[in-house]
Amino acid sequence: MKNYISILLFVKLLFLSGCASAISPAREAYIQAKPHGWIELNVRDSSVPLLPIDSNNVKNEIRAPRCNIIMNINNENYLSEHVVAVGENAPFTIDTGFRVTVPEGSSNVKINYIGCKLVDDKITNHVSELVIIVKKGFVVPLTFDGVVLSAGEQIENHVVTLDSINTRLKNIESNIGN
């Protein structure tokens, strides 16, 4: 019986592993060519319970093999990923993060958290939304604890690029000549 359940879960995980998606590289390149910033989503849920399973009329509980998180920004799917709960005993913990490039301006961020929460002993989805303003060249840190989505203070993103290095070199050269 245990082997049957293990095999079934393994096959399901293999099937689901190809389902993760996000915005296409072409869409991301388009966003990066325009004024943009970033959203950094930190998922820190320390309350993932044992999940009920019913096999041959025998009730049992297991750790969630995979939970899913979907992030839509302005109704566009930016992230669809599997996240894994870890720990020896319930409640288990998910601690992971993602960074996405987004256009400058107002963004309605919607998180759909699937497979990690129970309501009345049934596995359920949880949805959380937040409207933020993304400034050009800034990172908006978002934290999702499994229930609440919140934003921290925006942080200027100091990315080193070839252009920024070239600008610095020109500044140094012009100062040497003076």
C-alpha positions in Angstrom: 0.0 0.0 0.0 2.8 2.4 0.9 4.6 1.6 -2.2 1.5 2.3 -4.3 1.0 5.7 -2.7 4.8 6.5 -3.1 4.7 5.6 -6.8 1.5 7.5 -7.4 3.0 10.7 -5.7 6.3 10.2 -7.6 4.5 10.0 -11.0 2.4 13.0 -10.1 5.5 15.0 -9.2 7.2 14.1 -12.5 4.1 15.2 -14.4 3.8 18.5 -12.5 7.5 19.3 -12.8 7.1 20.4 -16.4 4.3 22.7 -15.6 6.3 25.6 -14.2 6.1 28.7 -16.4 6.7 32.4 -16.3 6.7 35.3 -18.8 8.6 34.5 -21.9 12.1 35.6 -22.5 10.8 37.8 -25.4 8.3 39.5 -23.0 11.0 40.0 -20.4 13.4 41.6 -22.9 10.6 43.9 -24.0 10.0 45.0 -20.4 13.7 45.5 -19.8 13.9 47.8 -22.9 11.4 50.1 -21.3 11.5 51.9 -17.9 11.3 49.1 -15.4 11.9 47.9 -11.9 11.8 44.5 -10.1 9.6 42.7 -7.7 11.3 40.3 -5.3 8.9 37.9 -3.8 9.9 36.2 -0.6 7.7 33.2 0.4 8.1 32.4 4.1 5.3 30.1 5.3 6.0 28.3 8.6 2.5 26.9 9.0 2.3 24.1 6.3 0.2 21.4 7.9 0.1 17.6 7.3 -2.4 17.1 4.4 -5.1 14.5 4.5 -5.2 11.7 1.9 -7.8 9.1 1.5 -6.6 5.8 0.1 -8.8 2.7 0.0 -11.1 4.3 2.6 -8.1 4.6 5.0 -7.5 8.2 6.1 -3.9 9.2 6.4 -1.8 12.4 6.5 1.3 13.3 4.6 3.6 16.3 4.2 2.6 18.3 1.0 4.8 16.9 -1.7 4.7 20.2 -3.6 2.8 23.4 -3.2 2.3 25.8 -6.0 2.5 29.5 -6.2 1.2 31.6 -9.0 1.9 35.3 -9.3 0.0 37.5 -11.7 0.8 41.1 -12.2 -1.9 43.2 -13.8 -3.6 40.0 -14.9 -0.5 38.7 -16.6 1.1 35.4 -15.4 4.6 36.2 -14.3 5.4 33.2 -12.2 4.0 29.7 -11.8 6.3 27.6 -9.6 6.4 24.6 -7.3 7.6 25.2 -3.8 8.6 22.5 -1.3 7.8 22.4 2.4 10.7 21.2 4.5 11.1 20.0 8.1 10.9 16.9 10.2 7.5 17.5 11.7 4.4 19.6 11.1 4.1 22.4 10.8 6.5 22.4 7.8 8.2 25.5 6.4 8.5 27.0 2.9 11.3 29.5 2.6 12.1 30.6 -1.0 12.1 33.6 -3.3 11.8 34.9 -6.8 12.7 38.1 -8.7 10.9 39.3 -11.8 11.3 42.4 -14.0 8.2 44.5 -14.2 7.2 47.8 -16.0 7.5 51.0 -14.1 4.2 52.2 -12.6 1.2 50.7 -10.8 1.1 47.0 -10.4 -1.7 44.8 -9.1 0.0 41.8 -7.7 -2.1 38.6 -7.1 -0.7 35.5 -5.4 -2.5 32.2 -5.7 -1.1 29.7 -3.2 -2.2 26.2 -4.0 -2.0 22.9 -2.0 -0.5 24.1 1.3 -3.5 25.2 3.3 -6.4 23.4 4.9 -9.9 24.7 5.6 -12.3 22.3 7.3 -9.8 19.5 6.7 -9.8 20.1 3.0 -6.9 21.2 0.9 -7.7 24.7 -0.4 -6.2 27.6 -2.4 -5.5 30.9 -0.9 -5.5 34.2 -2.8 -3.9 37.4 -1.7 -3.7 40.7 -3.6 -1.8 44.0 -3.3 -1.4 47.1 -5.4 2.1 48.6 -5.5 3.9 51.3 -7.4 7.2 50.2 -9.0 9.8 53.0 -9.5 12.3 52.8 -12.4 15.5 51.1 -11.2 14.1 50.0 -7.8 13.2 46.7 -6.3 10.0 46.3 -4.4 10.4 43.6 -1.7 7.2 41.6 -1.2 6.7 39.0 1.5 4.1 36.3 1.5 3.6 34.3 4.7 1.0 31.9 3.3 -1.9 34.2 4.1 -0.8 37.9 3.9 1.1 39.6 1.0 2.9 42.7 2.1 5.4 45.2 0.6 8.5 46.6 2.1 10.3 49.8 1.3 11.6 50.0 -2.2 15.4 49.6 -2.6 17.5 51.1 -5.4 18.9 48.3 -7.5 22.6 48.8 -8.1 23.2 46.6 -11.0 26.6 46.7 -12.6 26.3 46.7 -16.4 28.8 47.4 -19.2 27.2 50.8 -19.6 27.7 51.7 -16.0 31.3 50.5 -16.1 31.9 52.5 -19.3 30.4 55.6 -17.6 32.6 55.2 -14.6 35.7 54.8 -16.7 34.9 58.0 -18.7 34.4 59.9 -15.4 37.8 58.7 -14.2 39.5 59.6 -17.5 38.0 63.1 -17.5 39.1 63.6 -13.9 42.7 62.5 -14.7 42.9 65.1 -17.5 42.0 68.0 -15.1 
